[in-house]
Amino acid sequence: MKEKYLVINAGSSSLKFSLYTMPEAKEIVNGLVERIGNEDSCYTLKYDGKKQEKNKVIMNHTEAVKTMLEELLANNFISDINEIKGVGHRVLHGAEIYKESTLINEETLRNLEGLVKFGPLHLPGAIAGIKSMMQYLDVPQVAVFDTSFHNTIPEENYRYAVPEEFYTQDGVRKYGFHGTSYRYITKEMQKRYEKEDVNLIICHVGSGASMCCVKDGKSYDTTMGLTPLAGLIMGTRSGDIDPSIIEYICKERNLTVSEVTNILNKKSGLLGIAGKNDNRDLESARKNGDKKATLALEMLKNSIEKYIGQYYIELKGKVDAIVFTAGIGENAISLRESIINDISVPLNIKLNKEMNDNISRRSAYQGGKISTPDSSIEVLVLPTNEEYMILKDTYEISKKIEEKIQEETNKKVLKLN
């Protein structure tokens, strides 16, 4: 019988899950429990091109996990919950504690609870998801951190110019996020170039957006900082702003720091500029002459180009490739075209317009090279696969535990004999 593994991404009011067989990493089913804690909560299952949607009052993450397992059993995706051999959890923040994926135990949970201050919007949901899963499954549970890939960033790039005690006592530094995506893209590019020391500028542009400068196959710099609010303009996040704006708006609008921070996270970015945060809606509005949509897309483009220029200099011009990935990066044909045309002269890159026009998730071509052969730097579109990396780490750690248990059992047998 094939072994099955779950990948979980728990938010404050949601539980996203996928069930896979291993070692072939074949997805059996994926689903989403939404609006946890509300009367209008519901869940969706997707498998074999089919989609099931059901409404059910689900008041907490424990009920969400119970519902998920019941549906996996009812639809014969598993015949017994013991078929599930491991669970991988996407976790936003590992700070400086976790430099790689790790087995979850009581100490891990205590550490995660201590890190909630770094991710108050994300970590409580992840912790609730982990605790709920542990109530039902006595199998290895693995935390895979968005921050861990960035632990190789040198101090001159991760430190802020603030009093030293802010860093040493309060942990104020750049941590970076989307690390699981960057790790996947880096490994794919290492295979492509058949070398470990790849130099890349990776543009992970989705509703949440960031960029990463990869030097010699390791994260060297990234746009997000202490939290995911910094860096690029995003769907609802402001990205980089003058920090004095927060105090100014607090006084002008009689708001608290928490209220302004919430606005910067959830009501700013493309949404704040144009009233829309879906790139497809913005593109359509721009074609119809909407000036706010045009402004929003231009500002997004500019924010990406600024960091391409910075990272090109940080890599001293030795760049193997610029890679576009994630929802907007993989689908926004006109955005990619505009960026490449703008950087064409200084970086000696030319757009292969036909290839670029053909690549999106909604077409037959979901990835490929979009620069011409005579360009100094390759430009590619490459679909990311964060879930695969979570699955892979979970499988490998689970197998190590299984081998250790077997080794200890064999030793006991030898002693008895």
Secondary structure, DSSP 8 states (H G I E B T S, - for coil): --EEEEEEEE-SS-EEEEEEEETTTEEEEEEEEESTTSTT-EEEEEETTEEEEEE----SHHHHHHHHHHHHHHTTS-SSGGGEEEEEEEES--TTT-SS-EE--HHHHHHHHHTGGG-TTTHHHHHHHHHHHHHH--S-EEEEESSGGGGGS-HHHH--SS-HHHHHTT--S---S-HHHHHHHHHHHHHHHT-S---EEEEEESSSEEEEEEETTEEEEES--SSTTSSS--SS---S--THHHHHHHHHHT--HHHHHHHHHHS-HHHHHHS---HHHHHHHHHTT-HHHHHHHHHHHHHHHHHHHHHHHHTTT--SEEEEEHHHHHH-HHHHHHHHHHHHHHHT--B-HHHHHHBSTTSSB-SEE-B-TT-SSEEEE----HHHHHHHHHHHHHHHHHHHHHHHHHHHHHHH-
